[in-house]
Amino acid sequence: MEKTAALVALAALAQETRLDMFRLLVEEGAAGCSAGRIGERLGLPAATASFHLGHLRQAGLIRVRRAGRSRIYAAEYEAMNRLIDFLTTNCCHGDPRACGLAPSRLTVQP
């Protein structure tokens, strides 16, 4: 991941509602969640949920697919892993265990 892409992703996550949305979608897994359900779970009006989902999508952190009349959003685990890799490259001089992270914690699977 390039620095510019990392900055875009981090900027998208640096807002409370978007961070909550992204974490919710990570919890939901590959199946994702409808925009309406995301709004319900976070107590957001539809327009607000749509606005923030658009930011996360533009940042490449989530994807959307149609299921009938619904839009289903899911976390982009590959993008999340690239961001984690960018942030932890050469962590503790190449030994992530030195800072308390097991190597398996650096890559998250859906």
C-alpha positions in Angstrom: 0.0 0.0 0.0 1.2 3.5 -0.8 1.3 6.2 1.7 -1.5 8.2 -0.1 -3.9 5.2 0.1 -3.0 4.6 3.7 -3.8 8.3 4.5 -7.2 8.0 2.7 -8.1 4.9 4.7 -6.9 6.3 8.0 -8.8 9.6 7.3 -12.0 7.6 6.6 -11.6 5.7 9.9 -10.7 8.8 11.9 -14.4 9.6 12.3 -16.5 7.9 15.1 -19.5 6.8 13.0 -17.3 5.4 10.2 -15.1 3.6 12.6 -18.1 2.0 14.3 -19.5 1.0 10.9 -16.2 -0.5 9.8 -15.9 -2.5 13.0 -19.5 -3.7 12.7 -18.8 -4.9 9.2 -15.6 -6.7 10.3 -17.7 -8.5 12.9 -20.3 -9.4 10.3 -17.8 -11.2 8.1 -17.9 -11.9 4.4 -21.7 -12.1 4.4 -21.9 -8.4 5.2 -24.9 -6.4 6.3 -27.6 -4.3 4.6 -27.4 -0.5 4.8 -30.7 -0.5 6.7 -29.5 -3.0 9.3 -26.3 -1.0 9.8 -28.3 2.1 10.4 -30.6 0.3 12.8 -27.7 -1.2 14.8 -25.9 2.1 15.1 -29.0 4.3 15.5 -28.5 6.3 12.4 -31.0 7.8 9.9 -30.7 6.2 6.4 -29.2 9.4 4.8 -26.5 9.5 7.5 -25.7 5.8 7.1 -25.5 6.2 3.4 -23.2 9.2 3.6 -20.7 7.4 5.9 -20.8 4.2 3.9 -20.0 6.2 0.8 -16.8 7.5 2.5 -15.7 4.0 3.6 -16.4 2.7 0.1 -14.4 5.5 -1.6 -11.5 4.7 0.8 -11.6 1.1 -0.4 -12.4 -0.3 3.0 -15.7 -1.8 2.2 -17.5 -3.2 -0.9 -21.2 -3.2 -1.8 -23.3 -5.7 -3.7 -27.0 -5.8 -4.6 -29.3 -8.4 -3.2 -32.7 -7.7 -4.7 -33.6 -4.2 -3.6 -31.0 -4.1 -0.8 -27.4 -3.0 -0.8 -25.2 -5.3 1.2 -22.0 -3.9 2.6 -19.0 -5.9 3.7 -15.5 -5.1 4.9 -12.7 -5.4 2.4 -10.4 -7.6 4.4 -7.6 -7.4 1.8 -7.5 -3.6 2.1 -7.6 -3.8 5.9 -4.7 -6.3 5.8 -2.7 -4.0 3.4 -3.3 -1.1 5.9 -2.1 -3.2 8.8 0.9 -4.3 6.8 1.7 -0.7 5.9 1.5 0.3 9.6 3.5 -2.6 10.9 6.2 -3.0 8.2 9.5 -3.3 9.9 7.8 -3.3 13.3 10.5 -3.6 16.0 13.2 -4.0 13.4 11.3 -6.8 11.6 10.4 -8.8 14.8 6.7 -8.1 15.5 6.9 -10.4 18.6 9.2 -7.8 20.2 6.3 -5.4 20.5 3.9 -8.1 21.8 2.2 -9.0 18.5 2.1 -12.5 17.3 2.6 -12.8 13.6 -0.8 -14.4 13.2 -2.4 -11.1 14.6 -1.0 -9.1 11.8 -3.2 -10.7 9.1 -6.9 -10.9 9.6 -9.0 -13.4 7.7 -12.7 -12.9 6.9 
